[in-house]
Amino acid sequence: MESFIVRIYRREAKQKLIGVVEKVGTANRKVFRTIQELWTVLAGRKLPRRMRRSSAERLRGANKAR
């Protein structure tokens, strides 16, 4: 069984979240912006191309919005 750390930085509406999923024991981090993206990351599938950005880019955007 895989273990993950999920950090939620912001929650606006019911379906809108911003956070990071980190696989325990690795440096692998994925950023998500919706519940659907969170489930996609946890299921181990790739995000659709339009949703792929580096973790650093997404976190910068999340921090700007604060």
Short mmCIF file of the C-alpha atoms (twelve columns), coordinates in Angstrom:
data_MODEL
# 
_entry.id   MODEL 
# 
loop_
_atom_site.group_PDB 
_atom_site.id 
_atom_site.type_symbol 
_atom_site.label_atom_id 
_atom_site.label_alt_id 
_atom_site.label_comp_id 
_atom_site.label_asym_id 
_atom_site.label_seq_id 
_atom_site.Cartn_x 
_atom_site.Cartn_y 
_atom_site.Cartn_z 
_atom_site.pdbx_PDB_model_num 
ATOM 1  C CA . MET A 1  0.000   0.000  0.000   1 
ATOM 2  C CA . GLU A 2  1.279   3.485  -0.885  1 
ATOM 3  C CA . SER A 3  1.244   6.362  1.588   1 
ATOM 4  C CA . PHE A 4  0.750   10.030 0.731   1 
ATOM 5  C CA . ILE A 5  0.875   13.367 2.518   1 
ATOM 6  C CA . VAL A 6  -1.853  15.732 1.303   1 
ATOM 7  C CA . ARG A 7  -1.508  19.440 2.069   1 
ATOM 8  C CA . ILE A 8  -4.438  21.709 1.295   1 
ATOM 9  C CA . TYR A 9  -3.442  25.361 1.124   1 
ATOM 10 C CA . ARG A 10 -6.701  26.940 0.071   1 
ATOM 11 C CA . ARG A 11 -10.319 25.927 -0.273  1 
ATOM 12 C CA . GLU A 12 -12.758 28.338 -1.887  1 
ATOM 13 C CA . ALA A 13 -15.794 26.585 -3.238  1 
ATOM 14 C CA . LYS A 14 -16.963 23.030 -2.710  1 
ATOM 15 C CA . GLN A 15 -15.079 21.703 -5.747  1 
ATOM 16 C CA . LYS A 16 -12.078 24.073 -5.685  1 
ATOM 17 C CA . LEU A 17 -8.969  23.129 -3.703  1 
ATOM 18 C CA . ILE A 18 -5.321  24.028 -4.056  1 
ATOM 19 C CA . GLY A 19 -2.723  21.798 -2.511  1 
ATOM 20 C CA . VAL A 20 0.147   19.356 -2.877  1 
ATOM 21 C CA . VAL A 21 0.315   15.565 -2.725  1 
ATOM 22 C CA . GLU A 22 3.648   14.072 -1.704  1 
ATOM 23 C CA . LYS A 23 4.401   10.373 -1.946  1 
ATOM 24 C CA . VAL A 24 6.000   9.305  1.347   1 
ATOM 25 C CA . GLY A 25 9.654   8.344  1.016   1 
ATOM 26 C CA . THR A 26 10.202  10.187 -2.267  1 
ATOM 27 C CA . ALA A 27 10.747  13.754 -3.406  1 
ATOM 28 C CA . ASN A 28 7.829   13.362 -5.819  1 
ATOM 29 C CA . ARG A 29 5.247   16.143 -5.391  1 
ATOM 30 C CA . LYS A 30 2.183   16.923 -7.476  1 
ATOM 31 C CA . VAL A 31 0.051   20.036 -7.203  1 
ATOM 32 C CA . PHE A 32 -3.731  19.884 -7.591  1 
ATOM 33 C CA . ARG A 33 -6.415  22.556 -8.057  1 
ATOM 34 C CA . THR A 34 -9.635  20.552 -7.877  1 
ATOM 35 C CA . ILE A 35 -10.969 17.479 -6.117  1 
ATOM 36 C CA . GLN A 36 -10.884 15.667 -9.456  1 
ATOM 37 C CA . GLU A 37 -7.165  16.470 -9.913  1 
ATOM 38 C CA . LEU A 38 -6.503  15.257 -6.349  1 
ATOM 39 C CA . TRP A 39 -8.146  11.895 -7.103  1 
ATOM 40 C CA . THR A 40 -6.231  11.650 -10.390 1 
ATOM 41 C CA . VAL A 41 -2.911  12.185 -8.587  1 
ATOM 42 C CA . LEU A 42 -3.768  9.692  -5.834  1 
ATOM 43 C CA . ALA A 43 -4.822  7.100  -8.419  1 
ATOM 44 C CA . GLY A 44 -1.395  7.402  -10.065 1 
ATOM 45 C CA . ARG A 45 -2.694  8.617  -13.403 1 
ATOM 46 C CA . LYS A 46 -1.187  11.502 -15.351 1 
ATOM 47 C CA . LEU A 47 -3.002  14.816 -15.326 1 
ATOM 48 C CA . PRO A 48 -4.405  15.960 -18.680 1 
ATOM 49 C CA . ARG A 49 -1.857  17.987 -20.648 1 
ATOM 50 C CA . ARG A 50 -3.567  21.339 -20.039 1 
ATOM 51 C CA . MET A 51 -3.299  20.793 -16.281 1 
ATOM 52 C CA . ARG A 52 0.421   19.977 -16.233 1 
ATOM 53 C CA . ARG A 53 2.686   22.656 -14.840 1 
ATOM 54 C CA . SER A 54 5.641   22.357 -12.553 1 
ATOM 55 C CA . SER A 55 4.996   22.269 -8.835  1 
ATOM 56 C CA . ALA A 56 6.987   25.469 -8.438  1 
ATOM 57 C CA . GLU A 57 4.804   27.308 -10.991 1 
ATOM 58 C CA . ARG A 58 1.601   26.219 -9.309  1 
ATOM 59 C CA . LEU A 59 2.794   27.040 -5.818  1 
ATOM 60 C CA . ARG A 60 3.898   30.500 -6.951  1 
ATOM 61 C CA . GLY A 61 0.410   31.051 -8.347  1 
ATOM 62 C CA . ALA A 62 -1.216  29.802 -5.138  1 
ATOM 63 C CA . ASN A 63 0.977   32.035 -2.997  1 
ATOM 64 C CA . LYS A 64 0.248   35.104 -5.168  1 
ATOM 65 C CA . ALA A 65 -3.480  34.640 -4.666  1 
ATOM 66 C CA . ARG A 66 -3.128  34.877 -0.887  1 
# 
